[in-house]
Amino acid sequence: MKLTIILLIGFMMTVSANSYSQKTRLDINLSNTTLKSLFGYIEQNSEFVFLYRSEDFDTAKKLSIDLKDASINQILDLVLKNEKVVYDVYERQVVIRKALEPVNTQQPQKKVISGTVRDSKGVSLPGVNVVVKGTTIGTVTDSDGNYTIASVPTIATLVFSFIGMQTKEIAVEGKTSVNVVLGETTVGVEEVIVNPLPRDMPSRGNWPGI
């Protein structure tokens, strides 16, 4: 019995609170005023009390408002429409708080890239390493120089490497097919190392039989 009475009282208070916010109408005609001053005006001319943090939105922003017979929701929808806040009306208390940033739950889009790797003469290269730069995602070309690599981010770079060939990097943004030509690695004269004859090896003129 006591529980029923408590629930009934709570229900009546909720109905009363909702009834006040729905039935209360305000006439507001203010020019070049701030949000903070507007809230003060509403508090002085009604039973509403505003609760908010000034750092959550610009309470010093100037505005002009001319409304007649407006509900608290109509007023707040108008003056807060460009602010990143939300509000709730609890009984006669208006709570304004910063809106939560939406959480991006979408996974980065990925795609499949395929193509052929050849040398400068047009000969297909089998066994070429094809790797998404900065990851372990990769594959090697088949006997015809073809490759297919899945789970490639839409914004990524493929790295092509093969022994004796120059490594090449290609961005794949906006592409689903990437054909590559690898040039041979050239060795400069300064890179050639000539091993000198051992000190104990006889010169050619002293070799036996010469």
Backbone as a ProteinNet text record, in pm:
[ID]
protein_1_A
[PRIMARY]
MKLTIILLIGFMMTVSANSYSQKTRLDINLSNTTLKSLFGYIEQNSEFVFLYRSEDFDTAKKLSIDLKDASINQILDLVLKNEKVVYDVYERQVVIRKALEPVNTQQPQKKVISGTVRDSKGVSLPGVNVVVKGTTIGTVTDSDGNYTIASVPTIATLVFSFIGMQTKEIAVEGKTSVNVVLGETTVGVEEVIVNPLPRDMPSRGNWPGI
[TERTIARY]
83.5	0	87.4	191.5	279.9	353.8	395.9	467.9	377.7	251.3	156.5	140.2	133.5	116.8	239.6	360.1	483.5	490.4	455.3	456.3	354.2	240.7	135.5	180.7	245.1	294.2	399.5	492.9	596	536.2	433.5	367.5	301.7	235	166.5	267.2	386.3	488.4	541.9	559.9	608.5	508.4	380.3	275	269.5	284.5	281.2	397.2	517.7	635.7	619.7	575.9	556.7	447.7	344.5	234.2	281.5	370.4	419	498.5	592.5	675.8	594.7	487.2	405.7	304.8	254.6	150.6	207.5	327.4	384.2	419.8	373.6	401.6	463.6	560.4	632.6	631.9	624	640.2	778.1	860.9	997.1	1025.9	1069.5	1110	1236.9	1351.5	1479.9	1568.4	1641.1	1730.8	1874.1	1964.4	2107.8	2138.8	2083.4	2107.6	2193.8	2245	2327.1	2242.8	2293.8	2224.1	2211.4	2317.6	2315.1	2205.2	2192	2087.7	1949.5	1937.9	1810.3	1766.2	1860.1	1825.5	1782.6	1850.6	1812.7	1674.5	1641.7	1508.9	1400.5	1426.9	1327.8	1311	1419.3	1410.7	1329.1	1343.6	1270	1120.8	1086.3	947.6	881.2	941.3	882.5	942.1	909.8	965.9	1082.4	1123.9	1235.4	1367.3	1457.1	1592.9	1689.9	1790.6	1885.5	2012.1	2056.6	2181	2268.6	2388.7	2479.9	2619.7	2717.1	2855.2	2886.4	2934.8	2958.3	3064.6	3155.2	3259.1	3207.3	3085.3	3030	2976.6	2946.3	2898.3	2914.5	2891	2915	2794.3	2796.1	2683.2	2685.4	2796	2805.1	2763.6	2721.9	2682.2	2559.1	2562.3	2452.4	2344.5	2220.2	2108.5	1990.1	1894.6	1767.3	1656.6	1556.7	1450.1	1316.4	1218.1	1083.3	983.8	937.2	844.3	725.8	611.1	490.2	426	383.2	314.9	400.2	528.8	622.8	650.1	665.3	701.6	851.7	896.3	1039.2	1117	1056.5	1124.2	1139.9	1035.9	1044.9	1154.1	1163.4	1265	1405.4	1426.1	1559.9	1599.6	1504.1	1534.5	1582.7	1527.3	1563.9	1701.1	1724	1846.9	1968.4	1946.2	2059.1	2084.8	2016.8	2024.8	2165.6	2244.7	2380.5	2488.4	2446.2	2541.4	2552.6	2670.8	2691.8	2655.1	2527	2476.1	2341.9	2300.2	2166.7	2106.9	1975.5	1912.2	1802.7	1773	1661.9	1590.3	1458	1377.6	1332.7	1385	1349.1	1268.8	1138.9	1050.2	1060.4	1111.6	1126.3	1272.8	1357.2	1499.9	1533.9	1606.4	1652.9	1803.1	1842.2	1983.5	2037.3	2140.1	2204.6	2345.6	2380.9	2512.8	2570.8	2699.7	2770.3	2732.1	2706.7	2669.9	2791.2	2769.8	2878.6	2913.5	3043.7	3088.8	3052.5	2999	2964	3087.6	3073.7	3184.8	3180.2	3291.2	3300.2	3331.9	3229.2	3245.8	3274.3	3276	3299.6	3446.6	3468.2	3604.5	3655.5	3785.7	3841.5	3811.4	3770.3	3736.6	3862.2	3845.1	3956.6	3913.9	4011.6	3981.5	4085.7	4059.8	4150.2	4225.5	4357.1	4441.7	4505.7	4506.2	4571.4	4649.3	4736.4	4815.6	4924.7	5017.3	5127	5257.6	5363	5495.4	5585.1	5648.1	5738.1	5869.3	5969.7	6094.6	6091	6198.3	6200.1	6186.5	6208.6	6194.8	6056.8	5970.7	5836.2	5822.5	5927.9	5923.7	5861.9	5765.7	5699.2	5797.6	5780.5	5871.2	5797.8	5827	5769.1	5847.4	5779.9	5847.8	5874.8	5812	5831	5749.9	5811.2	5740	5653.4	5524.6	5430.3	5374.4	5405.4	5368.3	5302.4	5198	5138.8	5234.5	5284.1	5386.8	5342.4	5432.1	5405.1	5321.6	5291.5	5211.4	5278.4	5214.3	5260.1	5172.8	5085.7	4997.4	5076.8	5081.8	5159.1	5139.7	5205.4	5198	5319	5328.3	5434.1	5368.7	5434.3	5379.4	5394	5299.9	5302.9	5397.8	5392.6	5486.8	5469.4	5353.8	5328.8	5345.3	5395.9	5415	5289.6	5181.4	5055.4	5047.1	4972.2	4950.8	4811.6	4761.3	4635.7	4654.6	4624.8	4644.7	4516.2	4462.8	4336.7	4361.8	4251.8	4255.2	4350.4	4353.5	4437.3	4356.8	4402.7	4330.9	4316.8	4208	4184.8	4296	4357	4472.1	4594.1	4672.9	4789.2	4892.8	5008.9	5117.5	5168.3	5178.9	5233.7	5382.5	5459	5603.8	5637.7	5703.1	5742.2	5894.5	5940.6	6085.3	6122.4	6240.6	6289.4	6441.5	6508.5	6654.7	6705.6	6797.7	6855.1	6772.7	6657.3	6569.8	6553.8	6525.1	6501.2	6365.6	6362.6	6236.7	6150.2	6020.2	5928.3	5810.6	5767.9	5651.8	5545	5421.2	5311.2	5190.4	5133.3	5011	4892.2	4799	4686.7	4553.9	4556.9	4431.4	4359.8	4234	4154.6	4184.9	4265	4302.2	4260.3	4229.9	4205.3	4300.1	4372	4467.9	4597.1	4708.2	4838.7	4937	4977.6	5079.7	5212.4	5319.2	5447.5	5558.3	5649.2	5771.6	5889.6	5969	6085.9	6211.8	6292.2	6419.5	6529.7	6631.1	6743	6826.5	6884.7	6972.8	7106.4	7151.5	7279.8	7387.7	7505.1	7618.5	7720.4	7751.5	7848.9	7990.8	8084.1	8224.1	8279.3	8230.3	8283.3	8237.6	8134.4	8084.2	8155.3	8238.7	8308.8	8435.7	8451.8	8566.4	8662.1	8786.3	8888.3	8974.8	8977.5	9059	9205.5	9293.5	9436.8	9494.3	9607.3	9671.8	9730.5	9726.8	9790.7	9937.2	9991.9	10131.1	10227.4	10194.1	10286.1	10270.4	10173.8	10155.3	10260.9	10336.5	10440.2	10380.1	10456.9	10409.8	10404.3	10337.3	10317	10449.1	10549.1	10677.7	10750.9	10715.9	10783	10704.2	10583.3	10503	10576.1	10567.1	10632.8	10577.2	10664.2	10623.7	10605	10627.9	10610.2	10746.9
-119.7	0	125.4	129.8	245.4	265	152	160.1	220.3	181.8	235.2	384.7	431.2	574.3	651.5	596.1	662.2	673.8	565.1	566.7	665.8	674.2	765.9	910.8	940.4	1076.3	1113.3	1018.6	1043.7	1068.3	991.5	1009	1145.9	1188.5	1317	1431.7	1416.2	1520.1	1530.7	1416.3	1415.9	1481.7	1447.5	1507.3	1656.5	1697.6	1839.5	1913.4	1851.4	1914.7	1929.2	1820.7	1825.6	1925.2	1930.2	2021.9	2166.5	2198	2335.1	2377	2290.5	2325.9	2333.8	2255.4	2255.4	2370.5	2406.3	2509.4	2650.2	2663.5	2796.7	2859.6	2980.1	3055.1	3188.4	3231.3	3353.9	3446.8	3576.2	3679.3	3742	3735.5	3787.2	3880.4	4000.8	4097.2	4167.2	4110.1	4162.3	4186.5	4297.4	4332.1	4339.6	4287.4	4295.1	4251.6	4139.4	4085.9	3960.8	3914.5	3793.7	3674.3	3554.9	3434.1	3433.3	3475	3477.6	3571	3688.5	3782.4	3727.2	3657.7	3597.5	3495.1	3409.3	3309.8	3377.8	3486.8	3561.3	3620.7	3669.2	3726.6	3620.5	3500.8	3392.9	3351.7	3343.3	3308.2	3411.8	3538.7	3643.8	3643.9	3591	3595.3	3458.3	3362.7	3228.9	3157	3027.4	2946.3	2860.9	2882.6	2805.1	2850.6	2753	2779.4	2712.9	2787.6	2736.4	2685.8	2568.1	2508.9	2479.2	2537.2	2516.8	2560.6	2524.1	2569	2665.5	2783.8	2886.5	2845.1	2752.5	2710.5	2613.8	2565.1	2471	2540.1	2669.2	2742.4	2891.6	2969.8	3114	3184.9	3202.8	3268.3	3419.5	3473.3	3617.5	3654.8	3557.6	3585.6	3676	3779.8	3875	3824.5	3851.7	3811.8	3902.8	3897.9	3968	3865.6	3874.2	3775.4	3842.9	3805.6	3861.2	3746.5	3692.1	3579.3	3611	3561	3577.3	3441.1	3419.4	3296.1	3173.3	3178.3	3071.8	2981.5	2852.3	2756.8	2762.4	2705	2704.1	2627.7	2522.8	2445.3	2526.6	2602.3	2684.7	2791.2	2848.6	2951.3	2892.6	2780.2	2719.3	2665.5	2608.6	2558.8	2672.9	2791.6	2905.7	2961.7	2983.3	3053.7	2961.5	2829.9	2736.2	2656.5	2690.8	2607.2	2603.6	2706.8	2709.5	2675.2	2635.2	2596.8	2444.8	2396.9	2252.4	2204.5	2221.8	2182.6	2114.8	2045.9	1988.3	2032.9	2024.6	2065.4	1966.6	1963.7	1884.8	1970.1	1950.6	2022.1	1922.3	1935.8	1850.1	1934.8	1899.8	1981.3	2126.8	2214.5	2354.6	2391.3	2289.7	2311.8	2283.9	2375.2	2359.8	2333.2	2214.1	2174.7	2179.2	2261.6	2273.9	2218.3	2129.7	2067	2051.3	2034.2	2019.8	1889.2	1896.1	1776.3	1686.7	1557.1	1461.1	1450.1	1441.7	1422.8	1282.6	1269.5	1135.7	1048.1	923.1	828.4	760.5	765.8	703.3	555.4	472.7	327.9	258.4	335.5	274.9	238	120.3	74.9	143.5	171.6	232.2	146.6	209.9	136.5	73.7	-47.6	-119.5	-172.7	-205.5	-253.9	-355.1	-413.9	-511.7	-444.7	-462.6	-407.3	-523.9	-514	-617.6	-551.2	-628.3	-573.9	-668.5	-618.1	-698.5	-621.6	-695.3	-635	-688.5	-595.4	-633.7	-556.1	-603	-528.1	-427.8	-355.6	-250.1	-303.6	-433.1	-493.9	-556.1	-544.5	-598.1	-742	-797.5	-936.6	-940.6	-1029.7	-1041.2	-1090.1	-1039.4	-1073.8	-1154	-1281	-1360	-1338.3	-1355.5	-1348.5	-1208.9	-1106	-969	-949	-890.4	-861.5	-736.7	-748.7	-636.4	-619.8	-508.1	-486.1	-350.6	-344.8	-216.2	-149.6	-33.5	34.4	55.9	21	39.5	-69.4	-177.7	-287.9	-420.1	-527.9	-662.7	-722.8	-642.4	-689.4	-694.5	-812.5	-822.9	-954.1	-966	-1087	-1087.6	-1188.9	-1193.9	-1221.3	-1177.7	-1200.8	-1347.9	-1393.6	-1533.6	-1549.4	-1665.3	-1696.1	-1604.3	-1539.1	-1446.9	-1300.4	-1280.9	-1143.9	-1077.3	-1154	-1097.9	-1105	-1013	-1013.7	-962.2	-1004.9	-953.5	-941.7	-824.4	-801.6	-741	-804.6	-761.2	-678.4	-622.3	-544.4	-426.1	-361.2	-243	-119.2	-37.4	86.7	174.6	253.2	337.8	438.8	481.3	571.8	495.5	444.5	362.8	370.2	313.3	308.2	164.9	115.9	-18	-6.7	-98.5	-102.2	-229.6	-212.8	-324.7	-338.9	-460.1	-481.6	-619	-624.4	-749.1	-739.7	-850.4	-852.6	-811.4	-717.4	-670.6	-563.5	-526.9	-425.5	-308.5	-192.4	-75.4	-85.7	-54.6	-56.4	61.1	36	141.7	149.1	272.6	297.2	369.8	321	380.2	397.6	518.3	546.2	486.1	427.6	357.1	429.8	552.3	625	641.9	599.8	610.3	504.1	403.8	299.9	161.9	73.8	-67	-157.2	-98.6	-174.2	-93	-159.1	-91.7	-183	-142.2	-214.7	-141.7	-219.2	-159.5	-210.2	-119.3	-155.4	-126.4	-228.1	-212.8	-207.4	-105.5	-95.6	-169.4	-207.5	-278.2	-182.8	-236.5	-157.4	-142	-18.3	6.2	23.6	-27	-18.3	77.8	184.3	282.7	230.4	297	255.3	265.6	369.1	388.3	278.8	201.2	95.8	-36.2	-45.8	-170	-175.6	-282.3	-299.3	-400.7	-358.4	-448.1	-496.2	-627.3	-683.9	-686.3	-627.4	-630.9	-771.1	-797.9	-927.9	-944.2	-1062.7	-1086.2	-1051.9	-1004	-962.4	-1076.3	-1200.4	-1311.8	-1377.3	-1321.4	-1381	-1323.9	-1407.7	-1358.4	-1279.2	-1183	-1107.3	-1200	-1153	-1239.2	-1284	-1195.1	-1229.7	-1339.1	-1357.3	-1458.8	-1586.2	-1588.7	-1710.9	-1825.4	-1943.8	-2059.2	-2081.9	-2108.1	-2137.3	-2016.4	-1894.9	-1772.4	-1712.1
0	0	0	86.6	93.8	-37.8	-98.8	-225.2	-332.1	-332	-430.4	-414.7	-288	-261.4	-308.8	-281.9	-323.1	-475.6	-544.8	-690.4	-744.9	-680.5	-724.2	-707.9	-593.3	-570.4	-674.7	-702.9	-802.6	-939.6	-972.4	-1101.9	-1110.8	-1000.7	-999.1	-1011.1	-947.5	-957.2	-1099.4	-1164.2	-1302.2	-1394.6	-1376.2	-1458.4	-1436.2	-1308.9	-1275.7	-1341	-1336.2	-1395.3	-1545.4	-1610.6	-1754	-1790.9	-1708	-1733.2	-1727	-1632.4	-1619.1	-1743.1	-1785.9	-1900.6	-2029.1	-2036.3	-2157.3	-2158.4	-2042	-2035.1	-2023.1	-1967.5	-1947.3	-2080.7	-2100.7	-2223	-2185.1	-2265.3	-2235.5	-2355.7	-2327.5	-2429.2	-2409	-2511.6	-2499.5	-2616.4	-2584.7	-2686.7	-2637.9	-2677.5	-2633.1	-2754.3	-2750.3	-2860.6	-2809.9	-2891.9	-2863.1	-2719.1	-2681.8	-2548.5	-2559.2	-2448.3	-2447.9	-2404.4	-2432	-2386.8	-2234.7	-2167.2	-2021.6	-1970.6	-2032.5	-1992.9	-2025.4	-2136.8	-2173.8	-2070.5	-2028.1	-1926.4	-1796.7	-1760.1	-1640.7	-1652.9	-1771.5	-1795.1	-1778.3	-1834	-1822.8	-1676.9	-1601.8	-1459.7	-1381.1	-1417.7	-1347.3	-1380.1	-1495.5	-1540.5	-1544.8	-1478.6	-1472	-1351.8	-1340	-1232.5	-1281	-1404.8	-1459.6	-1398.7	-1379.1	-1331.2	-1428.3	-1472.4	-1570.9	-1501.4	-1543.8	-1495.4	-1617.2	-1619.5	-1732	-1693	-1777.9	-1760.7	-1873.9	-1838.3	-1938.7	-2040.5	-2002.1	-2096.2	-2202.9	-2184.8	-2282.1	-2406.6	-2397.9	-2514.4	-2488.4	-2590.9	-2584.3	-2523.1	-2391.5	-2323	-2344.1	-2396.4	-2420.3	-2563	-2640	-2778	-2780.1	-2862.7	-2871.2	-2966.5	-2932.5	-3017.2	-2989.3	-3080.1	-3063.2	-3078.7	-2992.8	-2993.7	-2970.6	-3050.6	-3039.3	-3055.9	-2944.7	-2945.4	-2856.4	-2895.4	-2814.9	-2792.7	-2670.8	-2633.6	-2671.5	-2637.9	-2674.4	-2555.6	-2582.2	-2478.6	-2455.4	-2344.3	-2314.1	-2420.8	-2475.7	-2579.9	-2707.9	-2743.4	-2864	-2849.1	-2729.8	-2705.4	-2715.7	-2647.8	-2646.8	-2783.9	-2855.4	-2990.1	-3079.5	-3060.1	-3142.5	-3106.2	-2978.9	-2938	-2929.7	-2923.6	-2911.2	-3038.3	-3147.5	-3267.9	-3327.7	-3307.4	-3363.7	-3261.6	-3143.2	-3038.8	-3031.7	-2998.3	-2987.6	-2847.3	-2813.4	-2682.2	-2698.5	-2595.2	-2586.4	-2453.5	-2442.2	-2317.6	-2278.9	-2150.4	-2096.9	-1993.5	-1986	-1887.4	-1782.6	-1660.7	-1548.5	-1449.6	-1435.8	-1353	-1399.9	-1316.4	-1356	-1380.3	-1385.2	-1409.1	-1555.5	-1614.7	-1752.7	-1747.9	-1789.2	-1785.7	-1928.2	-1948.7	-2079.6	-2067.5	-2157.8	-2150.7	-2290.9	-2293	-2419.1	-2487.2	-2617.6	-2692.5	-2710	-2699.3	-2717.3	-2864.3	-2891	-3028.5	-3074.4	-3195.9	-3244.9	-3259.9	-3222.8	-3232.1	-3368	-3438.8	-3569.3	-3553.2	-3572.2	-3557.1	-3689.4	-3797.5	-3927.8	-3943.4	-3996.8	-4023.5	-4150.1	-4156.7	-4278.6	-4400.3	-4509.2	-4629.8	-4689.7	-4740.4	-4800.7	-4936.3	-5019	-5152.7	-5197.5	-5314.1	-5373.3	-5488.5	-5489.9	-5596.7	-5671.1	-5803.2	-5884.2	-5996.5	-6058.2	-6168.3	-6210.6	-6292.3	-6346.4	-6329	-6299	-6284.9	-6395.3	-6470.6	-6579.1	-6566.1	-6642	-6645.4	-6759.6	-6779.5	-6881.2	-7023.8	-7041.9	-7173.5	-7194.9	-7094.2	-7106.9	-7064.5	-7005.6	-6960.4	-6820.7	-6800.6	-6670.7	-6565.7	-6442.4	-6333.2	-6226	-6212.6	-6103.7	-5974.4	-5860.9	-5731.7	-5680.5	-5739.3	-5691.1	-5562.9	-5463.1	-5338.6	-5355.2	-5318	-5323.1	-5182.5	-5119.6	-4979.6	-4964.1	-4877.9	-4839.5	-4742.6	-4779.4	-4701.4	-4556.8	-4464.7	-4322.9	-4260.9	-4336.4	-4283.6	-4317.2	-4273.7	-4308.8	-4417.9	-4475.5	-4582.8	-4712.1	-4773.2	-4895.4	-4967.5	-5082.3	-5162.2	-5255.9	-5342.6	-5444.2	-5578.7	-5685.9	-5819.2	-5858.2	-5940.5	-5983.7	-6102.5	-6165.3	-6273.9	-6393.9	-6406	-6516.8	-6474.9	-6352.4	-6305.3	-6253	-6239.4	-6192.3	-6040.4	-5981.4	-5837.1	-5804.7	-5691.8	-5636.8	-5486.7	-5433.5	-5291	-5233.5	-5129.5	-5070.2	-4944.7	-4892.6	-4768.1	-4775.7	-4891.3	-4908.3	-4871.7	-4778.1	-4745.6	-4869.2	-4873.5	-4990.5	-5010.8	-4900.2	-4910.4	-4859.9	-4953.8	-4916.2	-5026.6	-4998.6	-5096.6	-5107.3	-5229.2	-5252	-5281.6	-5223	-5243.6	-5321.7	-5437.6	-5522.9	-5515.2	-5479.2	-5466.6	-5520.7	-5582.2	-5640.6	-5649.1	-5625.1	-5627.2	-5764.8	-5765.6	-5891.6	-5959.5	-5899.8	-5958.3	-5861.5	-5917.4	-5835.1	-5765.6	-5637.7	-5562.6	-5605.5	-5618.2	-5661.5	-5566	-5536	-5451.3	-5532.1	-5521.8	-5598.2	-5507.3	-5505.2	-5429.2	-5503.1	-5426.8	-5489.9	-5473.4	-5421.7	-5402.5	-5537	-5541.4	-5662.8	-5766.8	-5731.4	-5827.1	-5777	-5871.7	-5839.7	-5918.3	-6013.5	-6092.9	-6102.5	-6071.6	-6075.4	-6148.2	-6268.4	-6343.6	-6326.4	-6306.7	-6270	-6360.5	-6393.2	-6466.1	-6374.8	-6346.5	-6261.2	-6346.4	-6321.4	-6392.8	-6318.4	-6393.4	-6332.2	-6247.5	-6142.7	-6058.7	-6127.4	-6144.8	-6210.4	-6104.9	-6132.9	-6041.3	-6098.8	-6029.7	-6075.6	-6062.5	-6134.2	-6129.8	-5988.4	-5914.8	-5780.9	-5685.4	-5727	-5640	-5663	-5770.6	-5801.8	-5717.4	-5645.4	-5557.2	-5618.7	-5639.8	-5695.7	-5581.8	-5559.8	-5452.9	-5495.2	-5418.3	-5453.6	-5437.4	-5507.1	-5495.3	-5356	-5303.3	-5173.3	-5180	-5069.4	-5066.8	-5098.5	-5058	-5078	-5213.8	-5296.5	-5429.8	-5523.6	-5599.6	-5690.8	-5804.7	-5853.2	-5968.5	-6088.3	-6194.3	-6310.2	-6371.6	-6368.4	-6429	-6351.5	-6226.4	-6146.1	-6131.7	-6199.5	-6187.6	-6258.3	-6202	-6265.2	-6402.9	-6496.5	-6633.4	-6717.4	-6657.8	-6737.7	-6764.3
[MASK]
++++++++++++++++++++++++++++++++++++++++++++++++++++++++++++++++++++++++++++++++++++++++++++++++++++++++++++++++++++++++++++++++++++++++++++++++++++++++++++++++++++++++++++++++++++++++++++++++++++++++++++++++++

